[in-house]
Amino acid sequence: MEKKAFVTKEKVEEIVKEFPTPFHIYDEKGIRENAKALKEAFAWNKGYKEYFAVKATPNPFLLKILKEYGCGCDCSSYTELMLSDAVGIRGNDIMFSSNDTPAQDFELAAKLGATINLDDITHIDFLEKILGKLPERLSLRYNPGGVFKMSNGIMDNPGDAKYGLTTEQIFEAYGILKNKGVKEFGIHAFLASNTVTNEYYPMLAKQLFELAVEIKDKLGVKLSFINLSGGVGIAYRPDQEPNDIRVIGAGVKKVYEEVLVPAGLGDVAIYTEMGRFMMGPYGMLVTKAIHEKHTHKEYIGVDACAVNLMRPAMYGAYHHITVLGKENEKCDHKYDVTGSLCENNDKFAIDRMLPEIEMGDYIAIHDTGAHGFSMGYNYNGKLRSAELLLHEDGSVQLIRRAETPADYFATFDCFDEYKGICARK
Ligand SMILES: *Cc1c(COP(=O)(O)O)cnc(C)c1O
């Protein structure tokens, strides 16, 4: 599918008068249309809920938009819980799916009434000790091990993943929870990441539904929700076919009717915890070409770097690039598009065919709406960029300002007085 930027060169020229590059910009219209389509795709399930994975895009303005479509928050840390609380998402509207969890995080999750999803069998005792008593509603994260295979090959490797309880442990754990007076049970599994196929959720659902039936038969424990978690991917590359959420929803419905309904489990709620699918395509990193370099290769240096978008450096991930204003020009130049970090993997693209880039050109790096800004860091003393929201009426709102040097130095207690050589006494 052709990948088109949701802002034009003219629009960016207008935006930069107020907010200089680099910045992440989000497309409100796209976010809303997608959230609505998701809601419709799972409307057949009475208890359905999407818990947006806050870690993907932890911005309260965006969480509030999703809240309008009934979304809750999937949190994994103390500050993510605070963020969810701040936008009024509390109680059962929070799924706390964390691992290696500090005690204070569990405490806050419990205080907010979140549904806690335990990552390990030992966390049952850990949680009970902290809270004095287990919550009445608890979820367990399942990891069957091995590899997750689909018709088109191996999708991922759960056997290598640190998360979740084994099959044996999961049966033991529900038994323990039942004995300890837990009343409402859920199961969660995240077995493959960024799947660009409509078959992932239905396949995962089938596996979990069959397990739910077995849990009911063997232990008399009736699950009240099944959480398919994240992993629904997006088409980062132009040659990929994007997932169709309607097809995915219908696929899950089919196995629900085949497996759960006949087993007397027709009232189980389906939950999802998508991050990437909810937000990824609706964000872009906009940056400016500031240097060209002709050495052993042709380089274009931009004013963003890997601290603004880590995925290419970290995973070698592909992010499509549009040179704004040159959408219809021939891609007859081969470039490495780089940032300024003292790290050779700080490249947004390697050997990418693009139109001829001139200094001052604005470059849109696509699909940064999830796991983009949020993975940012401060290496080389680089500062995090602003986040902007493009409203449906074309106006632009600053939803997070860019960091300044004062932010960078804020954790030295008295930097202003001593120019950074003071440590707290
Ligand atoms: C990261 C994560 C998600 C979201 O994953 P996406 O691939 O962005 O959909 C959901 N649940 C948990 C527990 C996660 O760690």
The ligand as a Tripos MOL2 file, in Angstrom:
@<TRIPOS>MOLECULE
LIG
   15    15     1     0     0
SMALL
NO_CHARGES

@<TRIPOS>ATOM
      1 C1          4.1390   -3.8300   24.9340 C.3       1 LIG1
      2 C2          2.9600   -4.4910   25.4940 C.ar      1 LIG1
      3 C3          1.7100   -4.3560   24.8670 C.ar      1 LIG1
      4 C4          1.5080   -3.6100   23.5730 C.3       1 LIG1
      5 O1          2.1720   -4.2270   22.5270 O.3       1 LIG1
      6 P1          1.9630   -3.7070   21.0240 P.3       1 LIG1
      7 O2          2.8790   -4.5690   20.2510 O.co2     1 LIG1
      8 O3          2.3470   -2.2800   21.0300 O.co2     1 LIG1
      9 O4          0.5480   -3.9040   20.6750 O.co2     1 LIG1
     10 C5          0.6220   -4.9510   25.4750 C.ar      1 LIG1
     11 N1          0.7380   -5.6370   26.6250 N.ar      1 LIG1
     12 C6          1.9150   -5.7950   27.2530 C.ar      1 LIG1
     13 C7          1.9680   -6.5500   28.5370 C.3       1 LIG1
     14 C8          3.0680   -5.2400   26.7020 C.ar      1 LIG1
     15 O5          4.2330   -5.4070   27.3100 O.3       1 LIG1
@<TRIPOS>BOND
     1     1     2 1
     2     2     3 ar
     3     2    14 ar
     4     3     4 1
     5     3    10 ar
     6     4     5 1
     7     5     6 1
     8     6     7 2
     9     6     8 1
    10     6     9 1
    11    10    11 ar
    12    11    12 ar
    13    12    13 1
    14    12    14 ar
    15    14    15 1
@<TRIPOS>SUBSTRUCTURE
     1 LIG1         1 GROUP 0 **** ****
